Amino acid sequence: MMAGMTHEPARESAIADLMRAGRETSRLSVVFRYAIADRLGLTVSDLEALDFLADVGSATAGQVAERTNLTTGAVTSMLRRLQQAGYVTADRDPADRRRVIVTLRPERAAELERPYERFAERAQRLIEGYSVEELTFLVHHFGRMQAMYLAELDGLRGDDTAPRSA
């Protein structure tokens, strides 16, 4: 009999422990994001948009909407607020005047990173303790989890044609 098909109590217990640990990590991640946003005087959606822009440099308002799972109307209001607060610039796309290109102002990027510095240092120490094989496994695991989240978000948006497995 294959290991995955048995009903070993130790395996079932380990799976339950993993599911609990995953839920608690997810919960703490959300709580942490709210605390960081609060410290910066932003909403979590603002923070998600700014983090996305920090990763990609510039994006269209539509791409920000897709990344944050907000409507284009909500993103328009958010981007106007972030522009007035000096976090982003918003310019018409010269190739398509209907589109707006949003860019994080580089001088504000360090301010957004500061609340994460201690966490990043701790995470770096944690990661340094893993072997290349463990790191490769974790990258694969997180990639599959991300695919599952994206499929679920598509489903919540009403796109029932999205794949349901990773």
N, C-alpha and C positions, 0 to 999 in steps of 0.2 A: 504494500500500500504506500502511496506517495505521502511524504511528510505533510504537505498542505491539505491533504484530504482526511487526515486523522482527527480525532476529537480528543487530543491529548489535553488534560487539564492544565499542564504547564504552558502549553502554547496558547490556549484560550485565555489564561490569566495574563500572559505577556501581551497579547493583543489588546485586552481590556486596559492594561496599564498604559500601553502606547496611545490608545484612543483618549484616555483621560489626560495624559501628558500633552497631547496635541491640542485638546480643547483648552487646557489651562494656559498653554503657551499662546494660543490665539487670543484668549481673553485678556491676558496680560499685555499682549501687543496692542490691542485696541485701547486699553486703559492708558498705556504709555503714550500712544499717539494723541489721545485726548489731553493728557497732562502737558505734553510738548506744545500742542496747539494753544492751549490755555496760557502757558507761560509766554508765548509769542504774541498773544492777543489775536489769534486767528481761529478759524473753524478748522475742523479736521479736513473738510473738503478743500479749503484754502491750502492747507499743508500738503495734501496729496497732489494738488495741482502744481505747487511750487517745487515739490520733490521731483515730480515728473519733468518739469522744465529744467531743473538742475541736472537731470540725467541726459536730456536730449538737446538742451540749448534753447531751441525755438520750436514752436509747434503751432498748428492752427487752433483756433478756438474749438473746432469740431473734434480735433484729436484730444484736446483737454477734456471735452465733454465725455468722449468715449472712455478715457483713462479713469475719470472720476465717477463714472456712471451717473452723471447729472444730465439734465436736459440742456439743450443749447441755450434756452432762455435763462436758466439758472447760472450757467457758465458765463453768459454775457454779463449778468449782474455781478458775479464773483470777480471776473476779470476787471470790470470797471472799478470795483472796490480796491482790488490789489494794485491797480494802476494809480489810483488816487493816493494809496498808502506808500507808493514809491517802490513796490516790489517788482513790478513788471512794466515793460513797454509793450504797446500794441500798435502795430502799423499795418496798413493795407498791403496785401501781397501785390507787388508790382505786376506779376504775371496774371493775377486774377483779382481785380479790385473788390470782388464780393467777399473774398476771404481776408481774415485778420490773422497776422502772424504775431504770436505772443512770445516774448523773450524775458527770462529772468534777468534783472539788472545785476551784473556781476558783483557790484559793491555790496549787495544785500545777501549774497550767497553765504558768506562766512557767518553772518548773524543767524541764518537758518541752521547751520551746522553746529553751532556752539552747544545747544542743549543735548546733542547726541555724542559729544566728544568722550565723556566718561564711559558711556555704553559701548562705543566703538572700540575703545581701548580694551575693555573687558572681553568683548567679542573676539578681538584679535588674539588675545591670550588664550581663550578657549579654543579657537580654530587651530592655533599653532600646535596644540596637543594631538591633533588628528593626523593619521597616516594619509598618504595620497589615496589609497583605496577607500578609506572612510570618507574623505572629502568628495571623491568621485561618486560614491553611493549617495551622499547627502545632496549633491547637485542634481543627480538623477531623481531622487525622491522629491525635492522641492520643485523641479520641473514638472513632474507628474501632478503634484498638488496644484501648481499654478494652472495647468491645463484643465483640471477638474473645476477650479474656481471659475475660470473663463467660460467653461461649458455651462455651469450653473447660472452665471450672470446672464448668458445668452438666453437661457430658459426663463429666468425671471423677467427679462425684457420682452418675453413672448415669442422668441425665436425657437420654436419647437423642432426645427430641423438640425439644431446643434447636436453634436455627438454627446452621448451621455457617459462615455467611459474614457479613461486616459490610457 
